[in-house]
Amino acid sequence: MPTREPAASSFTKGTGSNMASALKAEDLAQFREMLEGLRTRLKGDLDGMTDEALRRNMPESSGNLSNVPLHMADVGTENYDQEFTMSLIENDQDTLGQIHDALGRIADGTYGKCEECGQPIAKPRLQALPYTRHCIECARAMESQG
Ligand SMILES: [Zn+2]
């Protein structure tokens, strides 16, 4: 039984005819500004929070940093506050990473496309969430999957 393989892939993507509603250069410039502003703000927040978290971790009078154990386990009861701050920090770091990636996509021309389905992400969504990688449909689908 001869197996018939398709001679060439009939699935050619990126022929250029279907690239509707690509973002204009001025849109991209605007989003880049938003992302950079966001990044600056988040970095400021992060610096503040990291300072605070570290300072809380230090015995007040000690100026000798080299002997201070930084293990969370030693800190004990003040952990609630600290864990909350730490989770904020992690969250911000995550967002910063996404902002960084988004700026990279602007640089290489793939910004504004859904990573899941390849469709352009609606502009209002990008304006609300400039570092998103997914269109609203895919984002919803992924959320409902947990
Ligand atoms: Zn999508």
Residues whose N, C-alpha, C, O or C-beta is under 5 A from the ligand:
A	BS01	ZN	C114 E116 C117 G118 C135 C138
